[in-house]
């Protein structure tokens, strides 16, 4: 498991522009929020060429799984890595018939990735957009 500090640092780098745009960036808080919520048992480390590249969590909750802490190093974004990771996680949830929820910052480019993978708007506030995706059942060959 990657060191929580490496994940906290990546979170600060990845979220900085969006948080600054929203007037919410705090050098200490951006890292501490991850430390407070980090659940290694539900987290996967992403590696590219043997090096730490990011992470993603899929935390079970009462009525769904929460997709959280999905961070990819900026120099690796835009190469299809995040889409491939998301696709694999969603296929698992589809097989289990599990609803998936997430939240993304208002104006974040990540929202488009989630929309391409079937997430729809559930609710929003001035800072966060809450999205949901129901399980997609495979087509049957009758």
Secondary structure, 3 states (H helix, E strand, C coil): CCCHHHHHHHHHHHHHHHHHHCCCCCCCHHHHHHHHHCCHHHEEEEEECCEEEEEEEEEECCCCEEEEEEEECHHHCCCCHHHHHHHHHHHHHHHHCCCEEEEEECCCCHHHHHHHCCCEEEEECCCEEEEEECCCCCCCCC
